[in-house]
Each structure stands twice: as structure tokens, then as C-alpha cells.
Amino acid sequence: MQQQGMHATWPLPADELRPALELAGALAKADMTVLLLHDEIAGVVVPAAAQGLTDAQAALLGHHRPGEDAFGLALTQRRRIIVRDVPRREKHLAEMARSVGFRTLEIVPLIGLNDEIVGEIVMMYRHARCSSRKMFKLIEDCARLVVMTVQQARRAVEAERAREAAEQVGRAKIQFLARMSHELRTPLQSIAGYIDLLRVGGRDSLTPEQARMLARVHDSEEILVHVIDDLITFSRLEAGHVMYHIAPVAADEVIRIAHSVVAPLALGHGIRLEADACNGIFVAADGDKLKQILVNLAANAVKFTKGGVVRITCVAQPDSVCFDVADNGPGIASDKLRQIFEPYVQLNGPLLDRYGGTGLGLAISREFAAGMCGELTVRSEVGKGSVFSLTLPRADIREATQVRTLSHDDPAVA
């Protein structure tokens, strides 16, 4: 009777172990073969699979620690151990040897590439013989195959556990940030409301200095709201909980909206904000996320440009549309270009320190671009300015009524 079972703490696919175990037994001409695997938690090797034995019979081998008996000696000395006349020499296996019907054990240790214990292959013979020296070379090859299979399975299990742990952390982070957002937004909304009342109702009674301080409080409140939104958005991106509603979007409309949103900021900074007309051009995108990217890029350009020009343009290709946000600001050193897209990273400098923030805006924008099957890149020259380019698939206007929804789990989202 042939069965194969698995130790509860070592979830390996039975089909991946069986061929190597059967081959080792056939090469050695063994009557029965058992695979023992190392339980790292308990520090012992235990039966995990059997050939020619039932699970119950294989379990009679028990568990073994390095150095304790013949099984432990094979592990400690990293060499094959042969035990003849088992009923007489291994008293704890005498009853099993008589009931199952074997007299000789051949124990081959399974050692990993980093000299770690993986387990053992135990071959049982009804007579006082074992594998030949010639066949043992092939058995060693089988042992290496088992080691590779076991370690690959372990890596797969560990990767799955890590994925599950990361998902739990991501869910917990989103829940925490959602609660934090609620707790912060409520007082911030109250602050914003009182500020508006003071600015509108007390316009005549406020001195210029008071009005200026009130405007600063209002700006600070808006920055806090933006920081909270960035943290929540990036946490959802990390957890894969952001959905993309892809549909044809008019390029001129998103540019117009981005221009209108950023225009007050540009005016306050003394920046001339220009935008091209892109009539008749459509992109396949999530309209809200495309607007968010362009607003973020244009706002960054305005903040970090002093008394210059920021321009939003688009160029259509047969299969794609490229949106450029260009400025004539201080520019970015070539060795820093990759860093600006990393989350929580901001380049050092008095101008950047002045505006603060989370350092998530460009990371979010690049993730949004990738989620819409596009790309966000930058080219820059110190002292001359920067150009951020967002490339997205071009859409046919005839598809304007067709909408498809993508998430990070969709194969189409790279």
C-alpha cells in the first residue's frame, strides 16, 4: 500500500516530492522509503512522505534531533549512515522493524546550499543490504533534487505569508489613516468655516496685518488637508485598493480644469501660467486621476519657480498623447532625477524646505500613470528648468460611450 502524507507544520505539495522519493527508492532497490523534513520550530526531523508505507507506519519512525541517534548522527556528520540488524541495534525501532518487516536502514542527510538541515531520505531493506557505491552517486543527485524542491516550496510558503502579512499591514494602515483623516478633518473643517466667516464678515473691521495673518492660517489649513489626502491615497495605492475607471477623456478639458485650479496659486507666486488648446484629442484614462496628476505637476512647477513661466501642453501621436508641464525654474540635478519619484523623499534645499509637504505627490502621480497604462518621466537641467511628461494611450472619440473599470489586480494594469 502506498500513501503520502504531510507534516502539519510543513505544507509541501505531495506531487512535487513523490517523483524524487520514488526514484531514490528505485535506484537503491529499497523496499520502502521515507522522507523526513526538518521542523525548524521544534528543531527535529519528522516523517513527511512515504513510499511503500502507510502514513501511520511512516509515523512510527518518530522525530529525531541532530546528534541523538543514527538519524541525528547523519545530520550532525553530514554523511550517509547505514544501520544493519535494526531490531537489535536500534531498540526504539525494533517493534516497527518487526511489524513493517525491514532489517536495514540507509539514512541520507539532506543539506541545503547554506549548510542548513533540510531533512533526510531513509531507505529500508528487508534484507541485510543497501545501495551500491555506484548507485549511491545517483541517490545523492536525487537528494539534491529533493533539497531544491523542499527549499523552493519553503520560499513559496514564506512569500505567501509575507504577502498576507503585507496585506494585513496595508489594511490596518488604511483603517488607521481613515480614522485619522476623520479625526483631523472635523476640526479642520470647523477652522476653515470660522476663517471664512472672519474674512467675509469682518472684512471692514480687520486691519491689513490681521487680514494677512488670516490668509496665512487659511493657507496652512489647506496644506494640512492636502497632506492628509496624500497619505490616504498613497496607502491605498500600496495596498492595491485604488480603482481605475478608464474611458475616453478630452485632453483640452483636463488641461482647462488644471489651469483654472492652479491659476490662483500662480497669481500669488507671480508666475505666468500658460496652457495649449488640444481640441479633438482624447486619451484613455481615468479623468479624475488625470486631472490630479496635471494639477499636481503644475502646482509643483509653480511652487518651485520664481517669477517665471509654467506651461501645460499636449502633443498627440497615432497611439498616444503626451502632456508636458514645463517650467524655467531652478531645475534638478541629473543624479537626483530618480529620487524625486520615491515616496517620502524630497530633495534638500531652502526652496523645497519652504513649501514642505509629504514628498508623496510625484510618487502618487507616477503610480496613477502606471495604473492607466501610461508613464510619467522628467527631464531637467540645472538653472534652466524642468519638463515633466505624462504619456497615456490615445482614445478614439467613437469609444466615448464605452467605459471599462480596472484595478491593480487586472492583468492589463502593469
C-alpha positions in Angstrom: 0.0 0.0 0.0 1.4 3.4 -1.0 0.3 6.7 0.6 1.8 10.0 1.1 1.1 12.4 3.9 2.5 15.7 5.1 3.5 17.0 8.5 1.1 19.7 9.6 3.8 22.4 10.0 5.4 21.8 6.6 2.8 22.3 3.8 4.6 20.9 0.7 2.9 19.8 -2.5 2.9 16.0 -2.4 3.2 15.7 -6.2 6.5 17.6 -6.1 8.1 15.2 -3.6 6.8 11.9 -4.9 8.9 11.5 -8.1 12.3 12.1 -6.4 11.3 9.8 -3.5 10.3 7.1 -5.9 13.4 7.5 -7.9 15.7 7.3 -4.9 14.0 4.1 -3.7 14.2 2.5 -7.2 17.9 3.4 -7.6 18.7 1.9 -4.2 16.4 -1.1 -4.8 14.9 -0.2 -1.4 11.7 -1.9 -0.2 10.4 1.2 1.5 11.4 4.9 1.5 10.5 7.7 3.9 11.3 11.4 3.6 11.9 13.2 6.9 11.8 17.0 6.9 13.2 19.5 9.4 10.8 21.3 11.6 12.6 24.5 12.4 10.3 25.4 15.3 10.8 22.1 17.1 14.3 21.5 15.9 13.6 17.9 14.8 13.2 15.9 11.6 9.8 14.2 11.3 8.2 11.9 8.6 6.7 13.9 5.8 6.2 11.5 2.9 6.5 7.7 2.3 6.8 5.3 -0.5 5.8 1.7 0.2 4.4 2.5 3.7 1.2 3.9 5.0 1.3 7.3 6.8 0.7 5.5 10.1 3.6 3.2 9.5 5.9 6.0 8.5 4.9 8.0 11.6 6.4 5.2 13.7 9.9 6.4 12.8 9.2 9.3 15.2 11.1 12.6 15.4 14.9 12.9 15.8 17.3 15.6 16.9 20.8 16.1 15.5 23.3 14.0 17.3 20.9 11.8 19.3 20.8 8.5 17.3 21.6 7.2 13.9 19.3 9.7 12.3 20.8 12.6 14.3 24.3 11.3 13.6 23.7 11.5 9.8 22.6 15.1 10.2 25.5 16.1 12.5 28.2 14.5 10.4 26.6 15.4 7.1 27.1 11.8 5.8 25.3 8.6 4.9 24.6 6.3 7.9 23.8 2.6 7.4 22.2 0.6 10.3 22.2 -3.2 9.9 20.2 -5.5 12.1 17.9 -2.7 13.2 15.8 -4.7 15.7 19.0 -5.4 17.7 20.9 -2.1 17.3 18.0 0.4 17.4 15.8 -0.7 20.2 13.3 2.1 19.8 12.6 0.9 16.2 12.6 -2.8 17.0 8.8 -3.1 17.1 8.3 -1.1 13.9 11.0 -3.1 12.1 9.3 -6.4 13.0 5.7 -5.1 12.2 6.7 -3.5 8.9 9.4 -6.0 8.0 12.8 -4.4 7.5 16.2 -5.2 8.8 18.5 -2.5 7.3 18.3 1.3 7.3 20.2 3.6 4.9 19.9 7.3 6.0 20.9 10.0 3.6 21.0 13.6 5.0 19.5 16.5 3.0 21.6 19.6 3.5 20.9 23.0 1.9 23.3 25.2 0.0 24.0 27.3 3.1 24.7 24.1 5.2 21.3 24.2 6.8 19.4 21.0 7.7 16.6 20.2 5.3 15.8 16.6 6.3 16.7 13.0 5.4 15.8 10.3 3.0 15.5 7.0 4.8 15.6 3.7 2.7 14.5 0.5 4.3 15.6 -3.0 3.2 14.0 -6.4 4.2 17.5 -8.0 4.0 21.0 -7.0 5.2 22.0 -5.0 2.2 22.0 -1.4 1.0 22.6 0.6 -2.2 25.8 0.0 -4.2 28.5 2.6 -4.3 27.8 3.3 -8.0 24.0 3.8 -7.3 24.7 6.0 -4.3 26.1 8.7 -6.5 22.8 8.8 -8.3 20.9 8.7 -5.0 22.9 11.8 -3.9 21.7 13.5 -7.1 18.1 12.7 -6.1 18.8 14.0 -2.6 19.9 17.3 -4.1 16.8 17.4 -6.2 14.7 16.9 -3.0 16.6 19.7 -1.3 15.9 22.1 -4.2 12.2 21.1 -4.2 11.8 21.5 -0.4 13.6 24.8 -0.3 11.6 26.1 -3.3 8.4 25.1 -1.5 9.6 26.8 1.7 10.3 30.0 -0.2 6.8 29.9 -1.8 5.2 29.4 1.6 7.3 32.3 3.1 6.5 34.5 0.2 2.7 33.8 0.6 3.0 34.5 4.3 4.8 37.7 3.7 2.2 38.8 1.1 -0.6 38.1 3.6 1.2 40.0 6.3 1.8 42.9 4.0 -1.9 42.9 3.1 -2.8 43.0 6.8 -0.4 45.8 7.4 -1.8 47.7 4.4 -5.4 47.2 5.6 -4.5 48.3 9.1 -2.7 51.4 7.7 -5.7 52.4 5.6 -8.1 51.9 8.5 -5.8 54.0 10.8 -5.4 56.8 8.2 -9.1 56.7 7.6 -9.8 57.2 11.3 -7.0 59.8 11.5 -8.5 61.6 8.5 -11.9 61.8 10.1 -10.5 63.0 13.4 -8.4 65.7 11.7 -10.9 66.7 9.0 -13.6 67.6 11.5 -11.7 70.3 13.4 -10.1 71.5 10.2 -13.5 72.0 8.6 -14.5 74.0 11.6 -11.3 76.1 11.4 -11.9 76.7 7.7 -15.5 77.7 8.4 -14.6 80.2 11.1 -11.8 81.6 8.9 -14.3 82.2 6.0 -16.7 83.9 8.4 -14.0 86.2 9.7 -12.7 87.0 6.2 -16.2 87.7 4.9 -18.0 89.2 7.9 -15.1 91.1 9.4 -13.7 92.5 6.2 -14.2 96.1 7.2 -13.0 95.6 10.8 -9.8 93.7 10.0 -6.6 95.6 9.7 -4.3 94.7 6.7 -2.0 92.8 9.0 -4.9 90.8 10.5 -6.2 90.0 7.1 -2.7 88.9 6.0 -2.4 86.6 9.1 -5.9 85.2 8.5 -4.9 84.4 4.9 -1.8 82.5 6.2 -4.0 80.5 8.6 -6.3 79.6 5.7 -3.3 78.5 3.5 -2.0 76.4 6.3 -5.3 74.7 6.8 -5.4 73.8 3.0 -1.9 72.4 3.2 -2.9 70.1 6.1 -5.9 68.8 4.2 -3.7 68.1 1.2 -1.1 66.3 3.4 -3.9 64.1 4.8 -5.3 63.3 1.3 -1.8 62.3 0.0 -1.2 59.9 2.9 -4.5 58.2 2.5 -4.1 58.0 -1.3 -0.6 56.5 -1.1 -1.7 54.0 1.5 -4.5 52.8 -0.8 -2.0 52.6 -3.7 0.3 50.4 -1.6 -2.5 48.1 -0.6 -3.8 47.9 -4.2 -7.2 49.4 -3.2 -7.3 52.1 -5.9 -9.8 51.6 -8.8 -9.3 53.0 -12.3 -12.3 53.9 -14.4 -10.8 54.1 -17.9 -12.8 56.0 -20.6 -12.1 58.5 -23.4 -11.2 61.9 -21.8 -10.9 65.1 -23.7 -7.4 66.5 -23.4 -8.5 70.1 -23.7 -11.0 69.8 -20.8 -8.5 68.3 -18.3 -5.9 71.0 -19.2 -8.6 73.7 -18.8 -9.5 72.4 -15.4 -5.9 72.0 -14.3 -5.2 75.6 -15.4 -8.2 77.0 -13.5 -7.3 75.2 -10.3 -3.6 76.2 -10.4 -4.1 79.8 -11.7 -4.8 81.4 -8.3 -1.6 79.8 -6.9 0.4 81.0 -9.9 -1.0 84.5 -9.5 0.0 84.5 -5.8 3.6 83.5 -6.8 3.9 85.9 -9.6 4.1 83.1 -12.2 2.7 83.3 -15.7 0.7 80.1 -16.2 0.0 79.2 -19.9 -1.9 76.3 -21.4 -2.3 75.0 -25.0 -5.6 74.1 -26.6 -5.8 70.5 -27.6 -9.1 70.3 -29.4 -10.3 67.0 -30.6 -7.7 64.9 -28.8 -8.9 62.1 -26.4 -6.9 59.9 -24.1 -7.9 56.6 -22.5 -7.7 57.5 -18.8 -9.4 57.9 -15.5 -10.5 61.5 -15.8 -10.2 62.4 -12.1 -6.8 60.8 -11.7 -5.5 62.5 -14.9 -6.7 65.9 -13.6 -5.0 65.2 -10.2 -1.7 64.4 -12.0 -1.7 67.6 -14.1 -2.8 69.7 -11.1 0.0 68.2 -9.0 2.7 68.7 -11.7 1.5 72.3 -12.5 1.3 73.2 -8.8 4.8 71.8 -8.1 6.2 73.8 -11.1 4.6 77.0 -9.8 5.8 76.5 -6.2 9.4 75.8 -7.2 9.7 78.5 -9.9 10.4 82.1 -9.0 9.0 84.8 -11.2 9.0 82.6 -14.3 6.6 80.8 -16.7 4.9 77.4 -16.3 3.3 75.9 -19.4 0.9 73.0 -19.9 0.9 71.5 -23.4 -0.1 68.2 -25.2 1.2 66.5 -28.3 -0.8 63.7 -30.0 0.8 60.7 -31.6 -1.0 58.0 -33.5 -1.3 55.7 -30.4 -0.5 58.1 -27.5 -0.9 61.5 -26.1 1.9 63.3 -24.2 1.1 66.0 -21.7 4.1 68.3 -20.8 4.3 70.6 -17.8 7.4 72.8 -18.3 8.9 75.5 -16.2 12.0 77.7 -16.3 12.8 77.2 -12.6 16.0 76.1 -10.8 16.0 72.6 -12.4 17.1 69.3 -10.9 20.5 67.7 -11.0 20.7 64.6 -13.2 21.7 62.4 -10.3 18.6 63.4 -8.3 16.0 62.8 -11.0 15.3 59.2 -10.0 14.9 60.1 -6.3 12.1 62.6 -6.8 9.6 59.8 -7.6 10.4 57.9 -4.5 7.8 58.1 -1.7 8.5 60.3 1.3 11.6 61.8 -0.5 12.2 65.5 -1.0 15.4 67.0 -2.3 17.3 69.2 0.1 17.3 72.9 -0.4 15.8 76.1 1.0 13.2 76.4 -1.7 11.9 72.9 -1.1 12.1 73.3 2.7 10.0 76.4 2.4 7.0 74.5 1.0 7.3 71.3 3.0 4.8 68.5 2.2 4.9 64.8 2.4 7.0 64.1 -0.6 4.3 61.8 -1.9 2.9 63.9 -4.8 5.2 62.7 -7.6 5.1 59.1 -6.2 1.3 59.1 -6.4 1.3 60.7 -9.8 3.7 58.0 -11.2 1.6 55.3 -9.7 -1.6 56.8 -11.2 0.2 57.0 -14.6 1.2 53.3 -14.4 -2.3 52.3 -13.3 -3.7 53.9 -16.5 -1.1 52.1 -18.7 0.9 55.2 -19.1 4.3 56.7 -18.0 5.5 59.8 -16.1 9.0 60.9 -16.8 11.1 64.0 -16.3 14.0 65.8 -18.0 15.7 68.7 -16.4 18.8 71.0 -16.5 20.1 72.9 -13.5 19.5 76.6 -13.9 17.2 76.2 -17.0 14.1 74.3 -15.7 12.3 71.0 -15.9 9.7 69.3 -18.1 7.5 66.5 -16.6 6.0 64.4 -19.4 2.9 62.2 -18.9 2.3 59.8 -21.8 -1.1 58.0 -22.0 -2.8 55.8 -24.6 -4.8 57.7 -27.2 -8.5 57.0 -27.3 -10.9 57.1 -30.3 -13.7 59.6 -29.9 -16.1 56.8 -31.2 -15.3 54.9 -28.0 -16.6 57.8 -25.8 -19.6 55.7 -24.6 -17.5 52.6 -23.7 -16.2 52.5 -20.1 -14.2 49.8 -18.5 -13.0 49.5 -14.9 -9.6 48.4 -14.0 -8.0 47.7 -10.6 -4.4 46.7 -9.7 -5.4 43.1 -9.8 -6.4 43.4 -13.5 -3.7 41.9 -15.8 -3.9 45.0 -18.0 -2.5 47.2 -15.2 1.2 46.8 -15.2 
